[in-house]
C-alpha cells in the first residue's frame, strides 16, 4: 500500500452546480455526471475549481449509494431540472489525503485516512468528499468549453483525487 500523508485543512465554501441521487454503486455515477455536464454546456457555465462528489451515507454501502456530483461555478446560474445551484458549506477541519492513479485502488487512500482519523482522536462529523484534481475526460464532451480541460486526464495513472472528511476531536 502506498504511503498517504494526511493533513487537516480548512475548506472554504463555494458555489456549485450539483445533481444528487441514489446510484446502484459507487462506480455508477455516470448518469449524474452526464446530467451535470449537459447543464453546464447548455448554460455555457465555467468551472471555477475541480469537480467533486459528496457522499452522504454515514457508512460504506455496497449498493444504493446517496451522493451528489458537483462542479464549482458562478452563482448567477439558474436551478434547472435535476441541477441545483447552491453553496457548498465550508469546513473548518477537513482531514485530507491525496490518491494518485486509477479509482480501483482508491480504497487504500480511504483506509489510510480513516486509520489516521481514529489514531489521532478525531471523529467524522459530516459527508465526505472526493475532489477530482485530475479526472477522466469522458464525462465532459467539451471540457475546454466549460474551462475544465486543466482538470482532465486520459490515462488513469494520471488521475489525482483528494479524499476529504470533515472531522472534530
Secondary structure per residue as TSV (DSSP state, phi and psi in degrees):
chain	resnum	aa	ss	phi	psi
A	1	X	-	360.0	132.9
A	2	X	-	-64.3	157.0
A	3	X	-	-79.8	131.2
A	4	X	-	-117.4	126.4
A	5	X	-	-87.7	131.9
A	6	X	-	-113.1	136.1
A	7	X	E	-137.2	159.9
A	8	X	E	-101.2	130.7
A	9	X	E	-142.5	164.5
A	10	X	E	-93.2	134.7
A	11	X	E	-112.6	124.8
A	12	X	-	-76.4	152.4
A	13	X	-	-64.5	154.7
A	14	X	E	-152.1	148.4
A	15	X	E	-79.4	131.8
A	16	X	E	-130.9	151.4
A	17	X	E	-94.7	127.8
A	18	X	E	-141.0	150.2
A	19	X	E	-129.7	121.6
A	20	X	E	-107.7	144.9
A	21	X	E	-170.3	171.9
A	22	X	E	-100.0	123.2
A	23	X	E	-113.8	153.5
A	24	X	S	-58.3	-36.5
A	25	X	S	-156.2	169.4
A	26	X	T	-57.6	-36.4
A	27	X	T	-79.6	-0.6
A	28	X	-	-111.2	46.3
A	29	X	-	-87.1	-9.8
A	30	X	H	-45.6	-48.9
A	31	X	H	-60.2	-36.0
A	32	X	H	-68.0	-42.4
A	33	X	H	-63.8	-40.2
A	34	X	H	-65.3	-39.8
A	35	X	H	-62.3	-44.2
A	36	X	H	-65.6	-44.9
A	37	X	H	-62.0	-41.5
A	38	X	H	-61.9	-41.2
A	39	X	H	-61.7	-48.1
A	40	X	H	-60.8	-41.6
A	41	X	H	-66.6	-45.2
A	42	X	H	-59.1	-39.3
A	43	X	T	-95.2	6.1
A	44	X	T	49.9	41.4
A	45	X	-	-77.6	150.8
A	46	X	-	-110.7	133.8
A	47	X	-	-72.9	136.5
A	48	X	S	-105.7	-6.8
A	49	X	S	-166.9	172.3
A	50	X	-	-62.4	148.6
A	51	X	-	-70.6	164.9
A	52	X	E	-152.1	162.6
A	53	X	E	-117.1	136.8
A	54	X	E	-110.1	127.0
A	55	X	E	-105.4	119.6
A	56	X	-	-93.9	-16.1
A	57	X	-	-68.1	140.4
A	58	X	S	-80.8	-12.9
A	59	X	S	-138.5	160.4
A	60	X	-	-58.8	137.7
A	61	X	-	-127.0	141.8
A	62	X	S	-77.6	-27.4
A	63	X	S	-150.4	168.2
A	64	X	-	51.6	63.6
A	65	X	E	-89.5	126.5
A	66	X	E	-89.8	112.0
A	67	X	E	-146.9	169.3
A	68	X	E	-136.0	128.4
A	69	X	E	-94.3	139.8
A	70	X	E	-148.0	145.4
A	71	X	E	-127.8	122.2
A	72	X	E	-61.6	135.1
A	73	X	-	-153.9	-171.3
A	74	X	-	-82.9	145.5
A	75	X	T	-71.9	-9.2
A	76	X	T	-80.5	2.0
A	77	X	-	-79.0	150.5
A	78	X	-	-87.0	152.1
A	79	X	-	-66.7	145.9
A	80	X	B	-157.5	117.6
A	81	X	T	57.7	-124.4
A	82	X	T	-81.7	-10.0
A	83	X	B	-92.0	127.0
A	84	X	E	-114.8	146.1
A	85	X	E	-104.2	121.2
A	86	X	E	-151.3	167.0
A	87	X	E	-91.4	121.4
A	88	X	E	-80.3	120.4
A	89	X	-	-62.5	149.7
A	90	X	-	-74.7	164.0
A	91	X	E	-133.7	126.4
A	92	X	E	-71.0	-39.5
A	93	X	E	-127.1	102.3
A	94	X	E	-115.5	120.0
A	95	X	E	-80.9	124.1
A	96	X	E	-131.6	146.8
A	97	X	E	-144.6	161.8
A	98	X	E	-117.3	130.5
A	99	X	E	-105.9	130.0
A	100	X	E	-108.0	128.5
A	101	X	S	114.0	-169.4
A	102	X	-	-64.3	156.9
A	103	X	G	-71.8	-19.7
A	104	X	G	-62.1	-21.2
A	105	X	G	-110.0	11.5
A	106	X	T	-67.0	-21.5
A	107	X	H	-57.3	-29.9
A	108	X	H	-63.4	-38.9
A	109	X	H	-67.5	-40.1
A	110	X	H	-62.8	-44.2
A	111	X	H	-59.6	-44.1
A	112	X	H	-62.7	-46.3
A	113	X	H	-71.0	-37.6
A	114	X	H	-64.8	-43.3
A	115	X	H	-62.7	-40.5
A	116	X	H	-63.8	-44.5
A	117	X	H	-57.0	-49.4
A	118	X	H	-65.0	-45.3
A	119	X	H	-66.3	-22.6
A	120	X	T	-106.4	15.9
A	121	X	T	75.2	22.6
A	122	X	-	-100.5	164.5
A	123	X	E	-138.4	153.4
A	124	X	E	-78.6	135.2
A	125	X	-	-121.3	12.0
A	126	X	S	-179.9	-175.1
A	127	X	-	-63.2	140.9
A	128	X	E	-88.3	163.5
A	129	X	E	-131.3	149.4
A	130	X	E	-116.7	119.6
A	131	X	E	-104.1	123.9
A	132	X	E	-94.2	89.1
A	133	X	E	-68.4	-34.1
A	134	X	E	-143.9	118.0
A	135	X	E	-133.9	175.0
A	136	X	E	-59.4	146.0
A	137	X	S	-90.3	6.0
A	138	X	S	-83.0	-15.0
A	139	X	S	-83.2	-26.2
A	140	X	-	-110.3	109.3
A	141	X	T	-59.1	-34.9
A	142	X	T	-136.2	78.7
A	143	X	G	-58.2	-34.9
A	144	X	G	-62.0	-39.0
A	145	X	G	-63.7	-29.1
A	146	X	G	-106.1	13.5
A	147	X	T	71.8	30.9
A	148	X	-	-111.1	-0.9
A	149	X	G	-62.3	-26.9
A	150	X	G	-71.6	-12.8
A	151	X	G	-103.0	3.8
A	152	X	E	-111.5	156.0
A	153	X	E	-145.4	146.3
A	154	X	S	-92.5	-23.0
A	155	X	S	-98.2	120.3
A	156	X	G	-54.8	-26.1
A	157	X	G	-64.5	-20.3
A	158	X	G	-95.0	0.0
A	159	X	-	-66.8	142.7
A	160	X	E	-134.5	121.3
A	161	X	E	-128.7	126.6
A	162	X	E	-95.3	124.2
A	163	X	E	-93.8	129.9
A	164	X	E	-130.3	133.1
A	165	X	E	-127.5	125.0
A	166	X	E	-71.3	131.2
A	167	X	E	-135.7	161.4
A	168	X	E	-146.5	160.7
A	169	X	-	-87.9	360.0
